Amino acid sequence: MNCRMLVAGLSLLGGLPLPLLAQIDPVKRDLLEAGYQQAFEGHGPFPGYGYYYMNRPEFLERTNLALRLAIAPVYLDGELGLRNVLPDTDLGLGINGGGFAYDYYEVRQGKYYHEESFIGHGGGASVSLYHLLNPGAMIPLTAVLRGVLPYTFYERDTLTAPNFKVPDALADPTVRAGFRWGGQEPVLAPNLAMEVSGWYEGQFRLDSGPYGYNGDRQIEPVVHLFWGRTAFIYTFPELRHRIELHVTGGGSVHPDRFSAYRLGGMLDLASEFPFDLPGYYFQELSARNFVLMGGSYSVPLDKADRLELSAGGVTGSVAYTPGDAQPGNWNSGVSGTLTYNSPARAWKLQLSYGYGFDAIRSHGRGANSVALLMQLDLAKSGADRPNWNQFNRGNFIQRLLEPFEHW
């Protein structure tokens, strides 16, 4: 394995942003999450994630403490929550950091530029307030205020061009404010969810400046981001069909490459706000303003709901970040997904195919990709977990056919 592949492998397990919840998670969880996407045409940034997500809403008995941790081999994100420090208000004290957490990948018009990409390490601390605006209501409405002090330093990759200067170390104090009505659990393909949220984030760089080829790129000293999301997921009780609808949009003031919204891919749990576009590379498009609309419909293939088949699509308009523009503002993709649920729902596998109609490749427009996602719930019965050593060809096929035996 060469140095480039080693960096890519570490990024797979620890370098991608982990889900950061915009409120204290009230459910006890022990989840292993992993995902990988493979493009059929071209070569994009190494796409994947893998981490352990632990949540303890009652961290210590007879206290008001909660603990959330997301742990990858070279990265950690955690928050200690203190409930009811003020009426209907929780306090969160967070820390995060690790290697390869802030790598930057330059992609323009469907081409991945290794020579303009580089490695980023760093971490930071945060303080958050979560205020429940409607106590006693069926659907919670939470206001969030968060301050973050991150510090990042960059280094050259083995394929970074010799005459390309990477950015200097960057301190980036950030303020986020927003609201979330309802929410969506940090799990793969939930059966029920409703969310309406809106957010503002201000980034105030203390060490902004030029980088790149002879200073042809600039880190803006102040960036303002605004985005919102509406999502609805419902499973019909009798039919057991699941429908998912979502609309996400965002805008920015004084955007740069580091603050751009990165759109593309089918890795649902790689971040709190995954801007998916089937068929595209993971985070292929850099947007200063965008709106994405999408949905999917899932049906069970057996009475035990062990196998599900779904079809979906995403479409939207993108205004590109300066320096990363491409012809055409409209981008669309469709996907098909086969999901396997273990009998006690302790583990779940998803295999997805995506086609991006407007993705630019060497042959023109259009791109294909596949993604494999896995979730393992460590809190469920151990007998329900997969034993990969016993999965020879014969009994693997038998396991897949088991749901149809009860038809």
Residue pairs with C-beta under 8 A, 6 or more apart in sequence:
1 9
2 158
3 158
4 114
4 157
4 158
4 159
7 100
7 103
7 119
7 157
7 158
8 46
9 46
10 73
10 74
10 99
10 100
11 46
11 48
11 100
11 103
12 36
12 46
12 48
12 49
12 50
13 48
13 49
13 50
13 51
13 72
13 73
13 74
14 50
14 51
14 72
14 73
14 74
14 75
14 98
14 99
14 100
14 101
15 72
15 74
15 75
15 99
15 100
15 101
15 103
16 48
16 49
16 267
16 270
16 271
17 101
17 270
17 271
17 272
18 49
18 51
18 53
18 70
18 72
18 75
18 77
18 271
19 53
19 70
19 186
19 269
19 271
19 272
20 77
20 271
20 272
21 68
21 186
21 272
22 130
22 142
22 144
22 178
22 180
22 183
22 197
22 272
23 90
23 130
23 140
23 142
23 144
23 180
23 183
24 57
24 66
24 68
24 79
24 81
24 83
24 90
24 92
24 130
25 55
25 57
25 66
25 68
25 186
26 57
27 55
27 57
27 185
28 55
28 56
28 57
28 58
28 379
29 53
29 54
29 55
29 186
29 377
29 379
30 52
30 53
30 54
30 377
30 378
30 379
31 52
31 53
31 54
31 186
31 187
31 375
31 376
31 377
31 378
32 50
32 51
32 52
32 53
32 374
32 375
32 376
32 378
33 49
33 50
33 51
33 52
33 53
33 188
33 269
33 374
33 375
34 48
34 49
34 50
34 51
34 373
34 374
35 48
35 49
35 50
35 267
35 268
35 269
35 270
35 371
35 372
35 373
35 374
36 47
36 48
36 371
36 372
37 47
37 48
37 265
37 266
37 267
37 282
37 369
37 370
37 371
37 372
38 47
38 369
38 370
38 371
39 281
39 367
39 368
39 369
40 367
40 368
40 369
40 370
41 361
41 362
41 363
41 367
41 368
42 110
42 111
42 112
42 281
42 361
42 362
42 367
43 112
44 105
44 107
44 112
44 281
44 282
44 284
45 105
45 107
45 112
45 117
45 281
45 282
45 283
47 265
47 267
47 281
47 282
47 283
48 267
48 282
49 72
49 267
49 269
49 270
50 72
51 70
51 71
51 72
51 75
52 69
52 70
52 71
52 72
53 69
53 70
53 186
54 67
54 68
54 69
54 70
54 71
55 66
55 67
55 68
55 69
56 66
56 67
56 68
57 66
58 65
58 66
59 65
59 66
59 67
59 80
64 82
64 83
64 84
64 85
65 80
65 81
65 82
65 83
66 80
66 81
66 82
66 83
66 90
67 78
67 79
67 80
67 81
68 78
68 79
68 81
69 76
69 77
69 78
70 76
70 77
70 78
72 98
74 98
74 99
74 100
74 101
75 96
75 97
75 98
75 99
75 100
75 101
76 95
76 96
76 97
76 98
77 94
77 95
77 96
78 94
78 95
78 96
79 92
79 93
79 94
79 95
79 126
79 128
80 92
80 93
80 94
81 90
81 91
81 92
81 93
82 90
82 91
82 92
82 93
83 90
84 90
85 91
86 131
88 131
88 132
88 133
88 135
89 129
89 130
89 131
89 132
90 129
90 130
90 131
91 127
91 128
91 129
91 130
92 126
92 127
92 128
92 129
92 130
92 146
93 125
93 126
93 127
93 128
94 125
94 126
94 127
94 128
94 148
95 123
95 124
95 125
95 126
96 123
96 124
96 125
96 126
97 122
97 123
97 124
98 121
98 123
99 121
100 119
100 120
100 121
101 120
101 121
101 122
101 123
102 120
102 121
102 122
102 152
102 154
103 117
103 118
103 119
103 120
104 117
104 118
104 120
104 154
104 257
104 258
105 112
105 117
105 283
106 112
106 113
106 116
106 117
106 257
106 324
107 113
107 281
107 283
107 284
107 285
107 286
107 324
108 323
108 324
108 326
109 326
109 327
109 360
110 281
110 284
110 326
110 359
110 360
110 361
110 362
110 367
112 281
114 157
114 159
114 160
115 159
115 160
115 161
115 164
116 160
116 161
116 164
116 212
117 157
117 159
117 160
118 154
118 155
118 156
118 157
118 160
118 164
118 166
118 167
119 154
119 155
119 156
119 157
120 152
120 153
120 154
120 155
121 152
121 153
121 154
121 155
122 150
122 151
122 152
122 153
123 150
123 151
124 148
124 149
124 150
124 151
125 148
125 149
126 146
126 147
126 148
126 149
127 146
127 147
128 144
128 145
128 146
128 147
129 144
129 145
129 146
130 142
130 143
130 144
131 142
131 143
131 144
131 145
132 140
132 141
132 142
133 141
133 142
133 143
133 179
134 140
134 141
139 181
139 182
139 194
140 181
140 182
140 183
141 179
141 180
141 181
142 179
142 180
142 181
143 177
143 178
143 179
144 176
144 177
144 178
144 179
144 180
145 175
145 176
145 177
146 175
146 176
146 177
147 173
147 174
147 175
148 173
148 174
148 175
148 176
149 171
149 173
149 174
150 171
150 172
150 174
151 169
151 170
151 171
151 172
152 169
152 170
152 172
153 169
153 170
154 166
154 167
154 168
154 169
154 170
155 166
156 164
156 166
160 166
161 213
163 213
164 212
164 213
165 211
165 212
165 213
165 215
166 211
167 209
167 211
167 219
168 207
168 209
168 211
169 207
170 205
170 206
170 207
170 208
170 219
171 205
171 206
171 207
172 203
172 204
172 205
172 206
173 203
173 204
173 206
174 201
174 202
174 203
174 204
175 201
175 202
175 204
176 199
176 200
176 201
176 202
177 199
177 200
177 201
178 197
178 198
178 199
178 200
179 197
179 198
180 195
180 196
180 197
181 194
181 195
181 196
181 197
182 193
182 194
182 195
182 196
183 193
183 194
183 195
184 190
184 193
184 195
184 231
184 233
185 193
186 269
187 375
188 268
188 269
188 348
188 350
188 373
188 375
189 242
189 268
189 298
189 308
189 339
189 348
189 350
190 233
191 233
191 235
191 242
192 233
192 234
192 235
193 231
193 232
193 233
194 231
194 232
194 233
195 229
195 230
195 231
195 232
196 228
196 229
196 230
197 228
197 229
197 230
198 226
198 227
198 228
199 225
199 226
199 227
199 228
200 224
200 225
200 226
201 224
201 225
202 222
202 223
202 224
202 225
203 222
203 223
203 224
203 225
203 259
204 221
204 222
205 219
205 220
205 221
205 222
205 223
208 218
208 219
208 220
208 221
209 218
209 219
210 216
210 217
210 218
210 219
211 217
211 218
211 219
217 256
217 257
217 323
218 256
219 256
219 258
220 254
220 255
220 256
220 259
222 254
223 252
223 253
223 254
223 255
223 256
223 259
224 252
224 253
224 254
225 250
225 251
225 252
225 259
225 261
226 250
226 251
226 252
227 248
227 249
227 250
227 251
227 261
227 273
228 248
228 249
228 250
229 246
229 247
229 248
229 273
230 246
230 247
230 248
231 244
231 245
231 246
231 247
232 243
232 244
232 245
232 246
233 242
233 243
233 244
233 245
234 242
234 243
235 241
235 242
236 242
236 243
239 299
240 299
240 300
240 305
241 297
241 298
241 299
241 300
242 297
242 298
242 308
242 310
243 295
243 296
243 297
243 298
244 295
244 296
244 297
244 298
244 312
245 294
245 295
246 292
246 293
246 294
246 295
247 291
247 292
247 293
247 294
248 273
248 275
248 291
248 292
249 290
249 291
249 292
250 261
250 287
250 289
250 290
250 291
251 288
251 289
252 259
252 260
252 261
252 288
252 289
255 288
255 321
255 322
256 321
256 322
257 286
257 321
257 323
257 324
260 286
260 287
260 288
260 321
260 324
261 275
261 286
261 287
261 288
261 290
262 275
262 283
262 284
262 285
262 286
262 287
263 275
263 276
263 277
263 280
263 283
263 284
263 285
263 286
263 287
263 290
263 292
263 318
263 331
264 275
264 276
264 277
264 280
264 281
264 282
264 283
264 284
264 285
264 356
265 274
265 276
265 277
265 280
265 281
265 282
265 283
265 284
265 369
265 371
266 276
266 278
266 335
266 352
266 354
266 369
266 371
267 274
267 276
267 282
267 371
267 373
268 274
268 276
268 373
269 373
269 375
270 282
275 290
275 292
276 292
276 294
276 314
277 284
277 285
277 292
277 314
277 331
277 332
277 333
277 356
278 312
278 313
278 314
278 333
278 334
278 335
278 352
278 354
278 355
278 356
278 369
279 333
279 334
279 335
279 354
279 355
279 356
279 357
279 359
279 366
279 367
279 368
279 369
280 331
280 333
280 354
280 356
280 359
280 367
280 369
281 359
281 367
281 369
284 359
285 318
285 320
285 324
285 326
285 331
286 320
286 321
286 324
287 318
287 319
287 320
287 321
288 319
288 320
288 321
288 322
289 318
289 319
290 316
290 317
290 318
290 319
291 316
291 317
292 314
292 315
292 316
293 314
293 315
293 316
294 312
294 313
294 314
294 315
294 316
295 312
295 313
296 310
296 311
296 312
296 313
296 335
296 337
297 310
297 311
297 312
298 308
298 309
298 310
298 337
298 339
299 308
299 309
299 310
300 307
300 308
301 307
301 308
301 309
301 403
301 404
302 403
302 404
302 406
302 407
303 403
303 406
303 407
304 343
304 403
304 406
305 341
306 340
306 341
306 342
306 343
306 402
306 403
307 338
307 339
307 340
307 341
307 400
307 403
308 337
308 338
308 339
308 341
309 336
309 337
309 338
309 339
310 336
310 337
310 339
311 334
311 335
311 336
311 337
312 334
312 335
312 336
312 337
313 332
313 333
313 334
313 335
314 332
314 333
315 330
315 331
315 332
315 333
316 330
316 331
316 332
317 329
317 330
317 331
318 329
318 330
318 331
319 329
320 326
320 329
326 360
327 360
328 358
330 358
331 356
331 357
331 358
331 359
332 356
332 357
332 358
333 354
333 355
333 356
333 357
333 359
334 354
334 355
334 357
335 352
335 353
335 354
335 355
336 352
336 353
337 350
337 351
337 352
337 353
338 350
338 351
338 352
339 348
339 349
339 350
339 351
340 348
340 349
340 350
340 400
341 348
342 348
342 384
342 385
342 386
343 384
344 380
344 381
344 383
344 384
345 377
345 380
345 384
346 376
346 377
346 380
346 381
346 384
346 385
347 374
347 375
347 376
347 377
347 380
347 384
347 385
347 386
348 374
348 375
349 372
349 373
349 374
350 371
350 372
350 373
350 374
351 370
351 371
351 372
352 370
352 371
352 372
352 373
353 368
353 369
353 370
354 368
354 369
354 370
354 371
355 366
355 367
355 368
356 366
356 367
356 368
356 369
357 365
357 366
358 365
358 366
359 365
359 366
359 367
361 367
376 385
391 399
